[in-house]
Structures are given as structure tokens and as C-alpha cells.
Amino acid sequence: MPLTKEQSDLLKGIYQSLPEKEPLEPGDPRYEPLYERAGYSAQDPVTLLGQTIEWNITESLQLFSGFRGSGKTTELFRLRQRLREQGYIVLYANASDYLPQGDVVDITPFLLAVAGAFSDALERDLKIELGDQSVWERFRRYLTKTQIKLEGMDFSPGPDLGIKFRTQIRESPGFRQELAAFSEHNIASLRAEAVAFIDERVKAIRGAYTKDRDKGIVFLFDNLEQIRGSRTNEIVVTESVTRLFNLYYPRMFELPGVHAIYTVPPWLKFAAPNAGKITLLPCVHLWGNDGGRTPDPAGFAMLRSLVHRRFGEEGYRTCFGDDGQELQHLIDSCGGHVTDLLYLLRETLLRTKVAEQLPVTPATVDLAIAAVRGNFLPIAVDDAHWLQEIARHRTTALKSREAKDVQRLTLFLDTHFVLYFKNGEEWYDIHPLIREAVDRICGQFPRPATTPAPSAPATPAAPSEAPV
């Protein structure tokens, strides 16, 4: 029987409440507090970041990350609200407004971007009119004093000076190269200019707020992890970001009198382990880290609650009935990744409307799962063997820390081929939608045995091939 207009409108409304990439603001009724539930609270990223700020009193430096679609910005917004409620002054900036997202990053444009973002956030979030006291004007005077002439840059003072700087840093490779060349032997003085500006502003802010309203100043520099190259330069970009952290973290990232949080690429964990602790968002673990992948009822309960929030009571009952068996199948297939669950639900709703059947049928769910699985296919033979090693050992099986290997693993994590979990210890597994395909490919195309080197005096046998 065809769906009624009321049923069709209900499905359409639910579908539109399931955007895959929209950060949720605090108070949004669709938000499910995944990390505040029993068993997860000790690793709640917002609580961990906030507690570190509270115990460091004056200033601190933290790194926060999450793989694509993990809800990182949503959690960062939750942190911002909680800190403001506690009396902190919280400034927020989007790194993608200041830095190129597909090119190398050197320390000079990075310093300009951070200081400029802090300056802009003061004007925007605190309504402070800096005028000729902005960091952009300060840098203009600094560069004029050093008599540097950067190609294509107009240093004329004015209200649009910040826009000019941001545009050049973000969009002009030539400008960034000239700036980097100039500062090769002037990084310390450039850093001193940025630190002096921030120190002056922090003292001014503290003087304007009473102690009971100002516990401290927090600066959130979001979306730094969005820096990634194209297929032609991804390794070079990865190496530049790795170099930035290996050479200059933490001293060039610290802001005087400020609690700074940078959201960084999650692959820094593998490429630059000396960069320090990174608070990393995990997937919801729907199974245990054991050979049989024992189901975790708590994880399933959390995701069912998330779906209930998005669908509402009427929509939930209409679509999944009383037993929710088809929803259970969808949750099991998402691997504990919220974005994939939303994607599966959207595909299910579309096919439910086309089939004109409610509640959702097993056939409709199977078609939705097949459609989402198709986005993972085909899988290259070499990738399948690496993925099988990850599934078998529940670790990354990372061959080396070289950029090409890190980039390949990052691609697995960004595309959800590999999932990151943390319950006490951290571990990895492959997405349930590709388990059968990986085993089938590895069975059809077994990895060839390594041929030993020819026998000869003082010539050892060739080592076995490492997992790739």
C-alpha cells in the first residue's frame, strides 16, 4: 500500500535531520552525549581537555583530533560552552580561513595565521575594536621596518589589511614562499612580535574583567587537521606538517597567558610521536577487542538512543516498530562510526519511500547496506593484505613512519576502512562492511612467499616481507 502523505512527510523530515557533516551546537536536541555515558566518561574528550585547563590555571597547550566524521567540531563546541559557563573567556577561530588546505605549511605563515586568528577573534567574539592595534597592523609595521617587499602584497594600512593578509597567506603560494625565505633567519624576531601582541592583549583583557568573571583565556584553533594535499602533493604536504611539529612544537605553539587548543591531523600520532599527547576521538565500540568480537550491548544502546533522538518517538516507532531488529542490523553495519550510521539511515529512508513500505523491511535495509558498502569497493590487493593484518592483530600494522606509509594509513582511517577504538587501551579494526571482501581478496590473491637470497658466504637470507 502506498505511503500516506503524512508518512511521506515524516520520512522526509527525518531524512533532512540526518546531515552527515553538520557540527551540532550545544543544546541541539539531536545531540547524543556519547562520551558522557557509563564506561566512557573517563575518556570524555571535553572533560579531559577542560580538566587540563582548570588544573594549569594560567596557560596550557593541548592537541585535539578526530578522523573525518568523528564529531570533533561538535565536541569542541561543547567544550566552548562548558568553559564559558565556568567563567572562561573562550575565543574560537577556523584555521581554514587563514592557512592553505592543500599546500605545504611553513612556520612563518603558521605564526602569522595563529596570531592573526587570535587578533580577529578578539574583535569578533569580545567586540574589541583594535584598529591600528591589531596584529595585522603590527606585522605591517614590522615588515616595513625590515624593508622586505613581498610580491603582490599591498601593505597600505586600513580596515581591510587583515583580509589582505589572510587572502595572501591562504591563497598565494608565491607569497608564502617569499615570506618563508625572508624569515629563515628571522623566526625568533617574528615570534617575538606575535608573543608581544598576545601578551599585551591578554593583560588588557584581564584588566577589563573582574576575577569572578574571568577564570582564564582559552583559544580554540579548529580545523588545522584539514590541511591535506592532493594526489600529486599529499606526501609533500604531510612531510611539511610533520616537520612543523617535529621542529617547533611546543615552543612555537605556546601562547603567553592563554590556554591554547589546536585541532591537528590525527596522523600526527604516527608521523610525529614526539609532538605530545593528542586527545583523539574514538568510534563507539560495538564489539570487544577479542578474537570473536564479542558484542558490546552498551555501545549498541548508545547508538539506538542517538537514532531515537534524530527520529523522534513517532518516527522511531513508525520506521522500526517495537523490536527494532532492522535498526540493530544497521547499527551493526556502521562499525560504531556515527557518520556511517547516519549515511546508512539516509539510504534506508530513501529506499523505504521508493518501496512504499513501512515499517522498514529487511530487504530495504539490505539494499541500503549494499549501497554504502559499494563506496568502499573495489579494494586493491595490497590494501587488502594490510587490512587483513589490522583485523588480525588489532593494530595499525604500520610498516614505517615514512610519509608514504603514514599517508596510506591515514587514507584508511579517513575513509573508515580502519576504525579507531579506545576502552582503556587503544586498538584498531577494519570496518564490518569490508571484512568479507578483504578475506575474499586475500584468499584469491595470496601474498607471494619471499624468495631467499642465493646462498653465498657471508650473505644472509633475505628477511621476510613485512606487512604492508
C-alpha positions in Angstrom: 0.0 0.0 0.0 1.4 3.4 -0.9 2.5 5.6 1.9 0.2 8.4 3.1 1.2 12.0 2.7 1.7 12.1 6.5 4.1 9.1 6.3 6.0 10.6 3.4 6.3 13.9 5.1 7.5 12.2 8.3 10.3 10.3 6.3 11.3 13.5 4.5 11.6 15.4 7.8 13.7 12.7 9.4 15.9 12.4 6.3 16.6 16.2 6.5 17.6 15.9 10.2 20.4 13.5 9.3 23.1 15.7 7.6 26.4 13.8 7.5 28.8 16.8 8.1 26.9 19.4 10.1 28.5 20.1 13.5 25.8 20.3 16.2 25.8 23.3 18.5 25.3 22.7 22.3 21.7 22.3 23.2 20.7 20.8 19.8 18.1 18.2 20.6 19.7 15.9 18.1 23.0 15.7 20.1 23.7 12.4 21.8 26.2 12.6 24.7 28.2 9.5 23.6 31.2 10.2 25.8 29.2 11.1 29.0 27.7 7.7 29.5 28.9 5.0 31.9 32.1 3.4 30.8 33.0 6.3 28.5 33.1 9.2 30.9 36.8 8.6 31.9 37.7 9.3 28.3 35.3 12.1 27.5 37.4 14.4 25.4 35.6 17.6 26.7 36.1 16.6 30.3 39.8 15.7 29.8 40.5 18.9 27.9 38.6 21.1 30.4 40.2 19.5 33.4 43.7 20.1 32.0 42.8 23.8 31.6 41.5 24.1 35.1 44.5 22.4 36.7 47.0 24.5 34.8 45.4 27.7 35.9 47.1 30.4 33.7 48.1 28.8 30.5 48.3 25.4 28.8 48.8 23.7 25.4 46.8 20.8 24.1 46.2 18.9 20.9 42.8 17.5 19.9 41.9 15.4 16.9 39.4 13.1 15.3 39.2 11.3 12.0 36.8 12.6 9.4 33.2 12.5 10.5 34.1 11.7 14.1 32.2 14.7 15.5 35.3 16.7 16.5 33.9 20.2 15.9 30.7 19.3 17.7 32.7 18.2 20.8 34.8 21.4 20.5 31.6 23.5 20.6 30.5 21.6 23.7 33.9 22.4 25.3 33.5 26.1 24.4 30.0 26.2 26.0 31.2 24.4 29.2 34.2 26.7 29.7 32.2 29.8 29.1 29.6 28.7 31.7 32.6 28.2 34.1 33.7 31.8 33.6 36.4 31.4 31.0 36.8 33.7 28.0 36.8 31.4 25.0 38.0 32.6 21.6 37.4 30.4 18.5 39.0 30.5 15.0 38.8 28.3 12.0 42.3 27.5 10.6 40.9 27.1 7.1 40.2 30.8 7.0 43.9 31.5 7.5 46.0 28.6 6.0 46.0 26.8 2.7 44.3 23.5 2.9 46.1 21.8 0.0 49.7 23.1 0.2 52.8 22.9 2.4 52.8 24.8 5.7 55.9 26.6 6.9 56.5 28.1 10.4 56.2 31.7 9.2 52.7 31.7 7.7 51.7 29.4 10.6 52.8 32.0 13.2 51.1 34.8 11.2 47.9 32.7 11.0 47.7 31.9 14.7 48.4 35.4 15.9 46.1 36.9 13.2 43.3 34.4 14.2 43.7 35.4 17.8 43.5 39.1 16.9 40.4 38.6 14.8 38.7 36.5 17.4 39.2 39.3 20.0 37.4 41.7 17.7 34.7 39.3 16.7 34.0 37.4 20.0 34.7 40.1 22.5 33.7 43.1 20.3 37.0 44.7 20.9 37.9 47.4 18.4 41.6 47.0 17.9 42.1 49.3 14.9 45.7 50.1 14.5 46.5 47.9 17.5 45.6 44.7 15.5 48.3 42.1 14.9 48.0 42.7 11.2 49.0 46.3 11.7 51.8 45.3 13.9 53.1 42.8 11.3 52.7 45.5 8.6 55.0 47.8 10.6 57.4 45.0 11.3 57.8 44.1 7.7 58.1 47.7 6.7 60.8 48.2 9.3 62.7 45.3 7.9 62.3 46.7 4.4 61.0 43.5 3.0 59.0 43.7 -0.2 56.7 40.8 -0.8 55.5 40.4 -4.3 51.8 41.2 -4.8 51.2 42.4 -1.3 49.8 45.9 -0.6 50.9 47.0 2.9 48.7 50.1 3.0 47.1 50.5 6.4 43.3 50.3 6.6 40.4 48.3 7.8 40.9 45.6 5.1 44.5 44.9 6.0 43.6 41.7 7.8 41.6 40.5 4.8 44.6 41.2 2.5 47.0 39.3 4.8 44.6 36.3 5.2 44.0 36.1 1.5 47.7 36.1 0.6 48.6 33.5 3.3 45.8 31.2 2.3 45.8 31.6 -1.5 49.2 32.7 -2.7 52.0 30.1 -2.8 54.4 32.8 -4.0 53.7 35.0 -1.0 54.2 32.1 1.4 57.5 31.1 -0.2 58.8 34.7 -0.1 57.7 35.0 3.5 59.3 31.8 4.4 62.6 32.7 2.7 62.7 36.1 4.5 62.1 34.6 7.9 64.5 31.7 7.5 66.9 33.6 9.8 64.3 35.8 11.5 61.8 33.4 13.0 62.8 34.4 16.5 62.1 38.1 15.9 58.8 37.3 14.2 57.8 35.0 17.0 58.6 37.8 19.5 56.3 40.2 17.7 53.4 37.7 17.9 54.1 36.9 21.6 54.3 40.6 22.4 51.0 41.3 20.8 49.2 38.4 22.6 50.8 39.3 25.9 49.6 42.9 25.6 46.1 41.8 24.7 45.9 39.2 27.5 46.9 41.8 30.1 44.4 44.3 28.7 41.6 41.7 28.8 42.4 40.7 32.3 42.3 44.3 33.4 38.8 44.7 31.9 37.3 41.7 33.6 36.7 41.0 37.3 38.2 37.8 38.7 34.8 36.2 39.3 34.1 36.5 35.5 37.5 35.6 34.2 39.0 32.3 35.1 41.3 32.5 32.1 41.5 32.9 28.4 41.1 29.9 26.0 41.9 29.9 22.3 40.5 27.2 20.1 42.2 26.9 16.7 39.9 24.5 14.9 40.3 22.6 11.6 44.1 22.6 11.4 43.7 18.9 10.6 42.0 19.9 7.3 45.4 20.6 5.8 46.0 17.8 3.3 47.4 17.6 -0.1 46.0 16.5 -3.4 47.0 13.2 -5.1 50.0 15.0 -6.6 51.4 16.6 -3.4 49.9 14.7 -0.5 53.3 13.3 0.7 55.0 16.7 0.5 52.2 18.3 2.5 52.2 15.6 5.1 56.0 16.0 5.5 55.7 19.8 5.9 53.1 19.4 8.7 55.2 16.7 10.3 58.3 19.0 10.1 56.3 21.8 11.7 55.5 19.8 14.8 58.8 18.0 15.0 60.9 21.2 14.8 58.7 23.8 16.5 56.3 22.1 18.9 55.7 23.1 21.7 57.7 26.3 21.9 56.2 28.0 18.8 52.7 26.9 19.6 52.5 28.2 23.2 50.6 31.5 23.7 51.5 33.5 26.8 48.7 33.6 29.4 46.4 31.6 27.1 45.1 28.0 27.2 45.6 27.0 23.6 43.9 24.0 21.9 44.8 23.1 18.3 42.9 20.5 16.4 45.5 18.6 14.5 45.7 15.9 11.9 45.2 12.5 13.6 48.1 11.0 11.6 50.5 13.2 13.7 50.1 10.4 16.2 52.0 8.1 13.8 54.3 10.6 12.0 55.4 12.9 14.9 55.1 10.9 18.1 57.2 13.5 19.9 54.6 16.1 19.3 53.0 15.2 22.6 49.7 13.7 23.8 46.8 14.1 21.4 43.3 13.7 22.7 41.7 11.6 19.9 38.0 10.9 19.4 37.3 7.1 19.1 34.5 5.3 17.5 31.8 3.7 19.7 33.0 0.2 20.3 30.2 -2.2 19.3 32.4 -5.3 19.9 35.3 -6.2 22.1 38.9 -6.5 21.3 38.9 -10.2 21.3 39.1 -12.9 18.7 35.3 -13.4 18.4 34.5 -9.7 18.5 32.1 -10.1 21.4 29.2 -7.6 21.0 29.1 -4.7 23.4 25.5 -4.0 24.5 26.4 -0.6 25.9 27.6 0.6 22.5 24.5 -0.6 20.7 22.3 1.2 23.4 24.1 4.5 22.8 23.6 4.4 19.1 20.0 3.3 19.4 19.5 6.4 21.7 21.1 8.6 19.1 18.7 7.3 16.4 15.8 7.8 18.7 16.8 11.5 19.2 17.0 12.0 15.4 13.8 10.2 14.5 11.6 11.3 17.5 9.2 8.9 19.2 6.7 8.8 16.3 9.3 8.4 13.6 11.2 5.7 15.5 8.1 3.6 16.1 6.9 4.1 12.5 10.1 3.1 10.9 11.4 0.4 13.2 8.4 -0.9 15.1 8.7 -2.3 18.6 11.5 -4.8 18.3 13.9 -2.5 16.3 15.5 -5.6 14.6 16.2 -3.7 11.3 17.8 -0.9 13.2 20.0 -3.4 15.0 21.2 -4.6 11.7 22.0 -1.0 10.5 23.9 -0.2 13.8 25.9 -3.5 13.5 26.9 -2.5 10.0 28.1 1.1 10.8 31.1 -0.1 12.8 30.5 2.4 15.6 31.1 5.3 13.3 28.3 7.9 13.7 28.7 9.4 10.2 28.4 5.9 8.7 25.3 5.2 10.7 23.7 8.5 9.5 24.6 7.6 6.0 23.0 4.1 6.3 19.9 5.6 7.8 19.5 8.1 4.9 19.9 5.4 2.4 17.3 3.3 4.2 14.8 6.2 4.3 15.2 6.8 0.6 14.6 3.2 -0.3 11.7 3.0 2.2 10.0 5.8 0.3 10.7 4.2 -3.1 9.4 0.8 -1.8 6.3 2.5 -0.3 6.6 0.2 2.7 6.5 0.9 6.4 7.9 -0.2 8.8 11.3 -0.6 7.3 11.7 -4.1 5.7 14.8 -6.4 5.8 15.0 -6.2 2.0 15.2 -2.4 2.2 17.9 -2.5 4.9 19.9 -5.0 2.8 19.8 -2.7 -0.2 20.9 0.3 1.9 23.8 -1.6 3.4 24.8 -2.8 -0.1 24.8 0.8 -1.4 27.0 2.0 1.4 29.3 -1.0 1.1 29.7 -0.1 -2.6 31.5 3.1 -1.6 34.4 1.0 -0.1 34.9 -1.1 -3.2 37.0 -2.1 -5.1 39.8 -2.8 -2.7 43.4 -3.1 -4.1 45.1 -6.4 -3.4 48.0 -4.8 -1.4 45.5 -2.8 0.6 43.5 -5.9 1.4 46.6 -7.7 2.8 47.4 -4.7 5.0 43.7 -4.5 6.2 43.8 -8.2 7.0 46.8 -7.7 9.2 45.0 -4.9 11.0 41.9 -7.1 11.5 44.0 -10.0 12.8 46.3 -8.1 15.2 44.0 -5.1 16.1 46.8 -2.7 15.5 47.8 -0.4 12.6 50.5 -2.8 11.2 52.2 0.4 10.1 55.3 -0.5 8.1 57.3 2.7 8.8 56.9 6.3 9.8 57.7 7.5 6.4 55.2 9.9 4.8 54.1 7.5 2.1 53.1 4.8 4.7 51.6 7.3 7.1 49.5 8.8 4.3 48.3 5.4 3.2 47.2 4.5 6.8 45.6 7.9 7.1 43.6 7.3 4.0 42.3 4.0 5.5 41.2 5.9 8.7 39.7 8.9 6.9 37.7 6.7 4.6 36.7 4.5 7.5 38.3 1.3 6.1 40.0 1.2 9.5 38.3 2.3 12.8 40.0 3.6 15.9 38.7 2.5 19.3 39.6 3.2 22.9 38.4 1.4 26.0 41.3 1.5 28.4 43.9 0.8 25.7 43.6 2.0 22.1 43.1 -0.5 19.3 42.1 -0.7 15.6 39.9 -2.9 13.5 38.6 -2.8 9.9 35.0 -1.8 9.1 32.5 -4.6 9.3 31.2 -3.7 5.8 34.6 -4.8 4.2 35.5 -7.8 6.3 34.2 -10.4 3.9 35.6 -8.6 0.9 39.1 -8.4 2.4 39.1 -12.1 3.3 37.9 -13.0 -0.2 40.6 -10.9 -1.9 43.4 -12.2 0.2 42.2 -15.7 -0.4 42.0 -15.2 -4.2 45.4 -13.3 -4.4 47.6 -14.7 -1.6 50.8 -12.8 -0.9 53.7 -14.5 -2.7 56.3 -16.0 -0.5 59.5 -14.1 -0.2 62.3 -15.8 -2.2 65.5 -16.2 -0.1 68.7 -14.6 -1.5 71.1 -17.0 -3.2 73.4 -18.9 -0.9 76.9 -17.3 -0.7 79.5 -16.9 2.0 78.7 -14.1 4.4 75.4 -13.3 2.6 72.4 -13.8 5.0 69.0 -14.8 3.7 66.6 -12.0 2.8 64.2 -11.1 5.6 60.6 -12.0 5.4 58.3 -9.4 3.9 56.8 -7.0 6.4 53.0 -6.5 6.4 52.0 -3.6 4.2 
